[in-house]
Every structure is written in C-alpha cells, then in structure tokens.
Amino acid sequence: MDQPARTPHDEASAVSEKKRLRSLNERRKIGSLRHGRNARKNLGSEAEARALWRSYKKRPIHPLVIKADGTLVDGYRRSWGAVLEGDLEHEVPCVIFDDDPTPEEITKRQLISSIHRADIPLADKCEAIVELGEGKANKELAEELDLDPSTVTKLLSYRNLIPEARQAVKEGAIGLRKMYEIGLLPAEAQPALLAIGLNATADETAKERRRREKRDDEKAAKTASIKVVLGDLTVSVKGEAVSLDTAIAKLPEAARELERARKAGHDAKTWAALVKKKARVKHQEA
C-alpha cells in the first residue's frame, strides 16, 4: 500500500524534531535512566520483558529515546527487562532530546512509534524460523532467538502444514495457535480441521483436534482378534474391530453364557455345535 504524501507541515515537523535531537550515538547506563510518562499502560509480563531485553542486548538495533535528564520517552519495556535482569551497568545507545518536550509531545511520540511499527507477518516469521532451524534442536534455536521453546515449537509447526493451510496463514485466516493445532495432525486429516478452524475459535479448534486424535487412536488400537493364553487353553475374542476394553467387557458375559449352557444340560461338544448352528443361521439371514 502506498504511503500518504507528506505535507509541508509534516516536513517542517520532522526537521524541527531532528534539530532537537542531540545524538544517535550517545550511550547511557540502564541504571541512569528514569521512567516517566508512558502511553503504554500495560508493559506485558516480566518474562516477556526479560526476553525482549536479552534479545536487544545481543542485537541493539534501535536506540532508546530519552530526555536530557535521562527520562525515557521510548524504550520502557527494554529498560524494564534490563532492570529485571540486573543489567544496571549495561550501556545502551540513546537518542537524546536537547530541550524538554512537553507531556503532550512525549505521548505523541510514543503513539507514533507504536502505531507505525509494523509487526512481521506470521507466515514470514514461520518461514524465517524454519530456515534458521535447519539442523538445530528447538531448544538451541529458542536460546539463540531468546524465545520460549514452546513458541519456537509452534512456529516450526508451519513446516508440517499442507499447502492450503500455509495459504490460510499467509492470508491471516488462521493464527499461531490454530496453525499449531492443524500441524499436529497428519496431512490427510488437516483439510477437515482447517475447514473447522476457519470458522471456530482457537480453543474449539484444539478441542476438535483432540477429539479426532482420540477417535483415530481408538480405531488404530482395534484388531479382528484378541487371544489370551491360559495354560493349555487359548481363549479368542473375534470381531470386525475388537479393542482390549471390548474384550475385557465381553469375556465376563461369555463366562455367564457358558454357565447358562451348562445349567441347560449342554457339554462342550453340544454347545459348540449349537453356537455353530446359530452362526450359520445368522449368516443366512444376513
């Protein structure tokens, strides 16, 4: 999308502010900086602030913005993270105002810095993570990027997605958690969950994924025959899809049925013949 044309007033404001900045290269210790007015009321969790600082400490791309007396204008979360990590003596690059900006000017600058800062799209993050993670363990990659290992795992799930699901991520139709839930399923099961996820919440998508996995596990855990060896005897339970739970439930019923047959005067041979006859009649009726 094209950026709106800058007006003469915008150009004048930019030049005016540039003249007010003393240096892009001056460095100050974290412990010398002070927190003042901040448009951002919620700084996030301590864990997030610590991770942000550790990342910035390795790669200090953007300087902090401060007043001449060391009061922060922009960079509160990085500064807070540094304090939490005990890095008060660490020096950071700062942009410093020569004069004393008004509270309104400080708020305006903080809003501009936040509003115009575009986050990297999820699909781009995922593709970059997948490339960086080639041949590395998730924990190693997480340490390099100062990210929570669980976040890295979720981002890397992008590589497990079918093309349709990747396209949905690129279009912003599904977010990180839905993407992760879909990527947990085999490729042949992903289209159905993707269709659900496009119109459901992340919690609902996760619940449906678990339901489908449980159903598939139950299906995979069934067999046509289960045999139990009891000394010289072998007891068999047969059916189209027999699970251990089914066998456990049915064997006591079988014992009761045999008890009734004995009370009716049958022995093993006559009972076996009767069962065979019943099976033949049932087959013919079918």
N, C-alpha and C positions, 0 to 999 in steps of 0.2 A: 504494500500500500504506500502511495506517495506521501511524503511528509508535507504538512501545510506550509505554505510560503511564509518566510519570516518577514515581519513588518519592520519599518524603520524604528518603531518603538522597541521591538524585540532586540534589534541590533544594538540600539543605544544602551538598553539594559544590560546586555551581555558585555559590552565594552566597559560600562560603568563597574560591573561586578569584577571584571578581570583586573581593573586598576586597583580594586580594593584588596586583592589577594597578594600577599607578600611573597610567598614562595611555594613551589611544588615539591621542593626537595628538603625542607627543614624537617628534622626528626625530633620527636619528643618521647620521653619515657611515659609508659602507660600510667605509672603512679602519679605523674604530674598533671594528668588530665582530670577534668571535673565534669560531672553530669549536670546538665541544666534543663532547659525547656526541651521537651521532645514530643512531637506529634504522634509518635508511635507509643501507645499506652501499654500494649501487650508485647513484651520483648521475647515471648516464647519461653521454652523450658531451659533450665540450666544446662541440660545435656546438649541441647541444640546450640546454645551459646558457646559452650566449650568446644564443640566440634567445629563451629564456624571459626573460632579463634585459632585452633590448631591448623586448620586449612590455610587461613590467612597468614599465619606465622611462617609457613613454608613458602607461600606464594603471595606476597603483599602487592597485589596488582593495583588496587585503588587506594589512594591515601585517605586518611581521616580528615574531616574538615573541622577546624576549631577556631575559636576567637583568640585574640592575642593573649588573653589571660589563661588559656588552656581549657576553657569551657567547650565541651563538644557541641557541634552543630550537626554533624553526620558521622555515624560510626559507633553508635551506642552499643549495639549487640556485640561487635568485635571487642570493644573496650571492656564490656562486662564479662565476656568469655575469658579475656586475658586476666582480669582480676580473680575470677574463679579458679583459674589455673595457677595463680600465684606469680604471674609474669610482670610484676610491677616495674621491674628494672628494664624490661624489654623496650627498645626504641622502635617507633613506627613512623613512616613518612606522613607528613601532615600538610594540608593546605591551610593557611592562616589568614584570617581577615585582619587588615591593618586597622580598620576602625571598629566600632562597636555596633553590630547590626541590631536592629530593634527586634523585640519578640515576634512581631508580625513577619519580619523578613526571615527570621530563623525558621518559623513554621512553614513559610512559603518554600524555602529552600529544601526542607525535609520532605515536603509533599512532592515537589518536583522530582527530587531524587528517587522517591519511591514509585510514583506514578509512571515515570518514563523508563523505569528499569524493567526490561522485558526478560522474563524467565526463558530458559531454554526449553523448547517443546519436549514433551515426554518421549516421543519417538526418537528424537535426536539424542537425548540423554541415553536412551537404551542402546542405540547403535554405537555410541561412543564407548559406553561401558563394556559392551560385548567385544569391541575391538581391543580395548585396553586389557580385558580379562583373558585374552587368549593365552592359554598355557599357565594361568595363575589360579591359585586357590581363592575362593571367595573371601576368606579371612585376610589373605595377603592384599588383595585388591582393596578391601574395605580400609585397611590400615594406611595404604598409600593415599587414598582419597579422603581419609578422615570421615568416613561414613559408617553408620551402623551396619554390621554384617547382614542383618535381615533386610535392610534397604537394598543392598547390593544384590542379594538373592532375588528379590522381587524384580529389580531392573533387568537382571540377566535372564529372567523367565521369558523375555521378549524373543530370545532365540528359539524357544520351543513352540512359538505360535505358528499357526497356519497362515498363509498369505492374507486371507480375509480378515483375520484377527489383527494382523500387523497394520492393515489398511485402516481398520477401525481406530487403532491407537493413533495413527498419523492424522486422522480426521478429528481426533479429540472426542470420539464417540464413547470410548471407554478409558477409564483412568488406570492408575498403577495397580490398585488392589484387584479390580476386575480382570485386568490383564494377567496378573499373577495367578488368580483362580483358574482362568481358562487354560493357562500354560501348564497347569498341573495335570491336565487330562491328556490322554493320547490323542494324536491328530484326528483320528476318525470320530472322536467324541466331542471335539471342540466346536464344530458348527452349531450344534444344538445349544450348547451353553452360551455361545456368543449371541445367538438369537435371543436368548433369555436375558443375558446381561445388558443388551442394548436398551431394554425397557424395564430393568429392575435395579434395585439398589445394590451396593457392594455386598451388604450383609445377605440379601436374598440370593445373590449370585453364589456366594460362598456356601450357603446352606444347600443350594441345589447341587453344587459340585460334590459336596459330602454325600448327599443322598444318592447321586449317581455312582460314586465310588463304592459305597456300601452295597448297592444293588449288584454292581459288577463283581465285587469281591464274593458276594453270596453265590452268584451264578458260577464263578470260576471255582468255588470251593465244593461244587457238587459233582457227583460221578454216577455212573449207571449201576455200580455195585460196590457194596462195602462188605468185607469179610472179617469175621472175628474168629481166631483160632483158640479153642478151649480144650487143651489137651489133645485127645484123639478126635475131637469133633471140630467141624468148621461151620459156623453159622453165617449165612449170607443174607443181606438185605439188598434187594434189587428194585430198580425203578428207572424212570427216564432221567430224573435229577435227584439224587439222594445226597443229603448232607449228613454230617455227624449228628447234628441236632435232630434231624428227622429220624435217623436210626435209633438214637437214644430214646426218643419218644415212642417209637413203634415197637421196639423189642419187648417192653413190658406188656403191650397189647397182644403181641404174638404169644407170650407165655400164658396169658389168660385164655386166649383162644385154644391153645393146646390143652389147657386144664379142662375146659368145657368139652373138648373132643374125648378126653379120657373118661369123663363122667358119663358121656353118651355111649360109652362102650367101644370106642374105637381103639385100635392099636396103631403103631406107627405105619404099618403097611396099608391098612384100610383107610387111614386118614390121608395118607399121601395120594391114594387112588381117588379119594373124594375131592381133594384140592385140585388134582389134575383135571378131573371131570368139570369142576366149576370153572376152571380157567378156560377150558375148551369151549364151553357154552358161552362164556363172556366174550370170547374172541369171535364166535359165530354171530353173536348179536351185534357186535361192533361192525 
